[in-house]
Amino acid sequence: MNAGLTIGKLAEAAGVNIETIRYYQRRGLMNEPAKPSGGYRRYSAGQAKRVRFIKHAQALGFTLDEVGQLLALDEARTCTETRALAARKLTLIEQKMTGLAGVYCEA
C-alpha cells in the first residue's frame, strides 16, 4: 500500500469536503499529485496543514488570491513581504470597521 492520504482522507483530516480540495487545485493553491497506474493519488500530511491554513486565512478575511500570495511568499521564505501583505489587509479591515461603526452609530 502506498503511503499518504487519499483525497477523501485529506479532506477529512483538513475538515473540508473533497470538492474544496479540487477547487483549491484548480485555483493553483495546491498541487495535484500524479496518479499512479491503477492507483489513487496520494497526498502528504503537510497538504492537510496547507488546506487548514487556506481555510483559516479565508476566515480572517483574506481572499483566495491573497492566500495564494501568502503561500507564494511562504515558499520563497520572504517574511518581510508576508508581514507587509498582512499589514495591508489589517488596514483594510480597520477601515471597513470604522465605516461600519459610523453607519451603525449614526442611527
C-alpha positions as CSV (number, residue, x, y, z in Angstrom):
1,M,0.0,0.0,0.0
2,N,1.3,3.5,-0.9
3,A,2.0,5.9,1.9
4,G,0.0,9.1,2.1
5,L,-3.6,10.2,2.2
6,T,-6.3,9.7,-0.5
7,I,-8.2,12.8,-1.4
8,G,-11.1,11.7,0.9
9,K,-8.8,11.2,3.9
10,L,-7.1,14.5,3.1
11,A,-10.4,16.3,3.1
12,E,-11.4,14.6,6.4
13,A,-8.1,15.5,8.0
14,A,-8.4,19.1,6.9
15,G,-12.1,19.4,7.9
16,V,-13.3,20.2,4.3
17,N,-15.0,18.3,1.6
18,I,-13.4,16.7,-1.5
19,E,-14.7,19.4,-3.8
20,T,-12.9,22.1,-1.7
21,I,-9.6,20.2,-2.4
22,R,-10.3,20.0,-6.1
23,Y,-11.3,23.7,-6.2
24,Y,-8.0,24.7,-4.5
25,Q,-6.1,22.6,-7.0
26,R,-7.9,24.4,-9.9
27,R,-7.1,27.7,-8.3
28,G,-3.4,26.7,-8.1
29,L,-3.3,26.8,-4.3
30,M,-2.4,23.1,-4.1
31,N,-0.6,20.7,-6.4
32,E,-2.4,17.7,-7.7
33,P,-0.1,14.6,-7.2
34,A,0.5,12.3,-10.1
35,K,-1.9,9.4,-10.4
36,P,-0.1,6.1,-10.4
37,S,-1.2,3.5,-12.9
38,G,-4.2,1.7,-11.4
39,G,-3.9,3.5,-8.1
40,Y,-5.1,6.6,-6.3
41,R,-3.4,9.9,-5.9
42,R,-1.7,10.3,-2.5
43,Y,-1.3,13.5,-0.5
44,S,1.1,14.2,2.3
45,A,0.1,15.1,5.8
46,G,1.6,18.5,5.0
47,Q,-1.1,19.1,2.4
48,A,-3.8,18.9,5.2
49,K,-1.9,21.6,7.0
50,R,-1.9,23.7,3.9
51,V,-5.7,23.3,3.4
52,R,-6.3,24.3,7.1
53,F,-4.1,27.3,6.5
54,I,-6.1,28.3,3.5
55,K,-9.4,28.0,5.4
56,H,-8.0,29.9,8.4
57,A,-6.8,32.7,6.2
58,Q,-10.2,32.9,4.5
59,A,-11.9,33.1,7.9
60,L,-9.6,36.0,8.7
61,G,-10.8,37.8,5.6
62,F,-8.2,37.0,3.0
63,T,-9.4,36.3,-0.5
64,L,-8.1,33.2,-2.3
65,D,-5.9,35.4,-4.5
66,E,-4.4,36.9,-1.3
67,V,-4.0,33.5,0.2
68,G,-2.1,32.4,-3.0
69,Q,0.2,35.4,-2.5
70,L,0.8,34.4,1.1
71,L,1.6,30.8,0.1
72,A,4.0,32.0,-2.6
73,L,5.7,34.3,-0.1
74,D,5.9,31.4,2.4
75,E,7.5,29.2,-0.2
76,A,10.0,31.9,-1.0
77,R,10.6,32.5,2.7
78,T,10.1,36.2,2.5
79,C,8.8,37.2,5.9
80,T,9.1,40.9,5.3
81,E,6.7,40.7,2.3
82,T,4.4,38.4,4.2
83,R,4.2,40.9,7.1
84,A,3.6,43.8,4.7
85,L,0.7,41.9,3.0
86,A,-0.9,41.1,6.4
87,A,-0.5,44.7,7.5
88,R,-2.2,46.0,4.3
89,K,-5.1,43.5,5.0
90,L,-5.3,44.7,8.6
91,T,-5.5,48.3,7.5
92,L,-8.3,47.4,5.1
93,I,-10.2,45.6,7.8
94,E,-9.8,48.5,10.2
95,Q,-11.1,50.9,7.5
96,K,-14.2,48.7,7.0
97,M,-14.8,48.5,10.7
98,T,-14.6,52.3,11.0
99,G,-17.0,52.7,8.1
100,L,-19.4,50.2,9.7
101,A,-19.2,51.8,13.1
102,G,-20.0,55.2,11.5
103,V,-23.1,53.8,9.7
104,Y,-24.3,51.8,12.7
105,C,-23.7,54.6,15.3
106,E,-25.5,57.3,13.3
107,A,-28.9,55.6,13.7
